[in-house]
Amino acid sequence: MHIGLCSPHWPPSEGANGIVSYVAAVREHFSAKGHLVSVISQGRLFSSDGDVVAIPPMAQSWRGKLKERVGRRIGPRGALGEVGNRIAQEVAGANRIRPFDVLEMEESFGWSEIVRRRTGLPVVTRLHGPWFLKPVRERTAEQERADRSRCLAEATAVRSAPLITAPTRAIMEATCTRCGRDPNKSSAVIANPIKITADRPQWRLDACERDHILMIGRFDEVKGADTLLMAFQRLLELRPSARLTLVGPDRGIEIRPGHAIGFEAYARASLSPETREHITFKGLLSPEEVAKLRTKAHVTVVSSRWENFPYVLLEGFAAGSPMISTDWPGSDEILVHGETGLLTPVGQPNTMAEHLDWLLSQPDAAARIGAAGKKRCSEVFSVEVVGDQILQQYEAVLQSRAR
């Protein structure tokens, strides 16, 4: 097969992103299985045989122009539709260079439907995070309009997609219910995969820094940075030796709709001077630097109010790191509470502080949890297991199309 994968940017070194991590993992596996795989990103075609080609603009026939005009009427309007049509043109141009058998892309902004309609290709729509699942919060009128437009476009794409895949059953069921997709229409729950390598730095109890806590992710409300900071301030009352390291871009915490403040301002306003002395904010780091930090920390925390299928969990499991995560919908399909990590209610810093205190005070239990997470990751989430499941779905799409 010639498999096409759409990615917001490429190569992966250009920036951290869950979709990019997913594309990188499956691309390598598909290539190892003998398939030709091409990544379409920002006007370029990256082929698994090493070719990188700028996708030339296409001269449209009258049929193409008619399709575009119709698409503008029934698809997302404004900037969303413009970007979707640009992506569709890129996919069509890439298909002219090397015809695709199947294309996979995310549901974001409903672009998969625009591409399917404009190109006629069999498009597999991957649910990387429908917008309606984001936590409810105060929004400006302009933000609410943008949210409604995006949710409407994504719902249209989900309803009409020949096949949708989702990383958890919770996301699949919520999306089909909200978007009105026929439950009998083709769909598959397939986890996000990770490549397990022998050279990945590994967590060891005798080498980690006791009472050191690590969070990897954006400093913002969705990632629950404020929940973790409040939990850590409470934890210091129980464990004065605790330390917290934050890694990721500083997007800020919204203190009112449309107005966010960054880490330094938030810490000064919300944390005691004593608490701030125990916190280090690293900002953006390279994957290699993050991997080293993960092995030094006693425990890694995912404090998000909502997630899809975060690679920070998979990467922690693969390294054998003890993990704590908030219990957003679908988290229990990834992390088994008390066995491969601990789940704590979303937005409840006191409970999170208690779980942190327990795990830090039970080093043998922490080591056992880390080892169990690593084993489950290898058996359930490795790309060798998950990649073959995805290929089976592609083949089913092609067989259905042939019939």
N, C-alpha and C positions, 0 to 999 in steps of 0.2 A: 504493500500500500504506500501511496504518497500521502502523508498525514500533515495537515496544516495546523499550526497552533498560533493563536493571536496572543501577543504579550504587550503590556503597556510600555515596556522598554526592554532593550536587549543590547548587549549581553548582561547577565545578572550582576556583574560588577558595577553597573551603572546605578544601582540603588536597591535597597531592601524592599520587598513587596511579596505578599503571600502568593499572588498569581504568578509572579516571576519565579518564585521558588518551586511552585507546582510545575510550571512549564519546563524548568530546568531538569527536574527529576524525571518526568515522563519522557522528555525528548531523548535523554541518554538511554533510557530503557528501550524505547521503541527502536532506536538506531541499533542497539545491541541485538535486537530480535530480527534485524535484517530489513527494516522498513526505512524508506526515505522520509525524513522529517524536516519540515521547513517552518521556521518561526517568522511571522510577519509582525514587524514592529516599526512604527514611525517612518513609513515609506521605504523600508528595506526588507529584503528577503534573505534570511540566514538559513542556508541549507546545511543538513547534517554532513554533507560531503565536503564542507569547508567553503563553499561559494557564498559570497555576500554580494547581492545585486541590488542596485537602486531600482525601485519599481517605477517604470516610466508612466507618465500620465496617459490616460486612454482617450482616444477620440471616439465620442459616442455616436452610435447610429440613431436613427429616428426612434427605433424601438427602445433603445437605452434611455433616450431623453424622455420618452413617454413614461417609462418605468420610474424614472427619478421624479417626474412631476407627480405621478400617482403616489409614490412613496412619501413625498413631502406632505401630501394631504392626509394620509392615514397614519403616518409615523409620528415620532416625537418632533415637536416644533423647535424653532430657534436654534441655539447653539448645540443642543443635544442632537438634533437631526442633522445639522451640518457636519458634526464630527462623525456621526454614524454613516453618512453618505461618503465621507472621505475614506473611512475604513473600508466600506464596501468597494470603493474604487480601487483601493490598494489590494484587497483580496482578489478582485477580478483581474487586476494587472498581474498579480503573482500567479494566478491560475493560467494566464496566457503564456507565462514563461515556462511553468511546469504544472500541468493540470493536477489538481488534488483529487484524491478519492474521497476524503472526508476532512472536515474542518472542525476544530473545537475552539470555542471562545466563551468568555464569561457573559453573564446576563446583564452586566452593568449598562444602565441607561437604555436598555432595549436594543442595543446595537446588533446583537446576534440575529434578531428578526430582520433588521434592515439588510444585513449581509445575505441572509438566506433568500430574501425576496429579490434582491438585486442581482445575485450571482447564480441562483438555481442550484448551488452546492448543497450536499447533505451536511447540515450544521448541527453539531452536538453542543447543547447549551449547558455549561457548567455553572452551578449555583455557588459562586464564590462569596455571596453575601448580599441578597436582595435588600434594598434600602429600607423597606418597611419594617425589617427586623431590628433596625437601630433603636436604642432606648428612647422612650418618650421624654422630651425635655422642652423647656421654653424656647420658642423660636421667634425670630422677627417675621413680619408679614412676607417679606421677600424670600426668606429661607423656607417658609411654609409653602409658598407657591412653587419654589424649585423642587422641594421634596415631593409634592403632589405630582408634578410633571414627571419626575424620575420614576416614581412608583408606578404611575400609569403606563409608562413606556416599558418598564421591566415586566409588568403583569401581561402586557400584550405579547412580549417575546416568550414568556413562560408558557402561556396558553397555546401558542401556535408551534412551538418547537417540536420537531419530529422525535427528539430524544432529549431529556434533561437528566443530568446526574447531579447528585448532591453528596457532600462529605458525611452528613449525618442524617438519620431518619427524622430527627426533630426538624431540621431545616426543610427536608423534602415535604413533610406533611404540612408544616405551617405555610410553605410557599404555595403548594397546590390548593390548599383551602382558601388562602387569601386571594390568589390570582385566578381562581376558578378553573384550574386545569382538571380535565377528566382524569380521575385516578387510574382508569384502565389504559390510558395512553402511555406509551413507552417511557419508562423512567428506571433509574438504578441508583441505589445508595452505595457509593464507593468512597472510601476514605482518601484523604490526601496522603500521598506517599512520600517517603524519605529514603535517600540512599544511605545505607549503613556502610561505612568504610573503616578499615582497620586502623587508619592513621588519625581518626577523630580523637581529640583529647578526651580522656575519661576521668570522671569524678571518682575520688577515693576518700574514704573517711579519714585515713591517716595523713592525707595531704591537704584537706580543705581547711579553711580558717573558721574555727568554731564561732558561732553566733553571727556569722556574716550572711546577710540576706541580699539577694540579687533580683532586680526587676528589669526585664528587657522589653521595651516597647515605647510608643510615643508617650510623652507627658501630656495627657489630655484626659477629658472626662470619660470617653468611651473605654479607654484602657484602664480606667479606675485608679489613676495615679493618686488622686486625692484620698481614696479609700485606703490605699496602702500607707500613705503618709500618716493618716490618723491612727491606723492600726499600729504602725511603728512607734508613734508617740506613746500609745498605751503600753506597748511591749516593753519600752524602756523602764516603765515602773516595775515590771516584773523581772527584767533582765537588763541591768544597767550597762552590761558589756556589749550589747547588740550593736551592729553596724549595718547600714543600708547603702547599697550602691544602685543608682538608677542609670540605665543606658538607653538612649534613643533620642529622636528629635524632640525639641521643645515646641509643641503646638499650643500650649497654654490651656488653662482651665477657665471655662466660661463662668464669669461671676454674674453676668446678666446676658440676655440674648444679644448675640453679635459682638460681645466684648469679652475677650479672654486675657488673662495675665499669665506670664511665663513662670518658670520654676522659682526663680529667685524672689520675685514679688509675692508669689503664693506662699512660699515658705516663710517669708518675713511676716506675712499677715496671719498665718494659720498655725505656725509651729513655735514652740518655745526656743529660746537661744540654745538651751542645752540639747534639745532634740536636733537642731540644725547642725550641731557639732558632730553628730554621729552619722550624718548623711553626706554622701558624695554623689554629685550629678556629673556624669561623664559625657553626656551628649552622644553624638553619633560616633561609633567606633567601627572598625573593620570586622568582618566575620571572624578573622583569626583572633583578634583582641577579645571579642565577645566569648569565643570558645574557651580561651584561657581563664577569663573571669568566671565562667560557669563552673569550672573545676575548682576554683578557689572558694566559691561561696558554699556555705553549709546547706542552703536551700534556695531554690529559684521559685519566684512567685508570679503567677498570672492573676492580676487583680481586676480584670476587665468586667464591665457591665454587660458586654455582649461580645461574642466572638463567632466566627464561622468554624474554622478548624485550624487553629493557630500553629504555625511552624515553631514558635517558641516552645510549645509543649513537646512536639515531636523531637526537636533538637535536644531538649533537656532529657527526654527519655533515652535517646540514642547515646547520650553521654553518661547515662547512669546516675543523673543528678536527682536528688529528692525534690519533688515538686508539690506545690500547693496551688490550687486554682479556685477561682470563684465558680459557682455552680450555675452558669448560664445554660440555656437550653441546648442540649446536645453534648455538654461537657462530660456527662457520665457515660457516653458512648466512646469516649477517648480515654479518660482517666477513671480507674476503678477505685472508689473511695476506700481508704484503709489498706489497699493492696498495692497500687502503683502510684499513690499520691493521696492528698487530702483535698476534699472539696469543702468550700466554705460559702455561705450565702452571699449573693451579690450585694454590695453596698453596705455591709455590716462590719465595720472595722473592729469592734470588740471581739466578735467571734473569730475574725482573722487573727487577731493578736493572740487569742487563746490557742489556736491551732499552730501558730508559729512558735509559741512558747513550748508547747508539747513536743513538737518535732525537734526543736533545738535542744531540749532537755533529754531526748531519747536518741542518742547517736546510733545505737545498734538498730533501732527501728528505722531511722533515716536511711541507713545503709541497706537494710532489707527492702525498703520501698524503692530506693534507687535501682537496685538490682532487678526487682520485679518489673519496673517500668521499662528497663532496657530489654528484658526478655520479651515483654508484650510488644514492644516496638518492632523488634526483629520478626516476630511471628505474625503480626497483624498489619503493621503499617509500612513494612519495607517495600521498596519499589518493585522488587521481584514478585511479591505477592499482589500488590495493588495494580501494577502496570499491566499484568496479564488480564485482570478483570476489565480494565478499560479497553484493551484490544478486543476482547470478546464482544463488548458493546458496539465498537466500531464495525466489527464484522456483521453483527446483527442488523445494524443500520443499512449496510451495503446489500445484504441479502433481501431485506424488506424493500429496498429501492429497486432491486432487480426484478422482484415479483410484481 
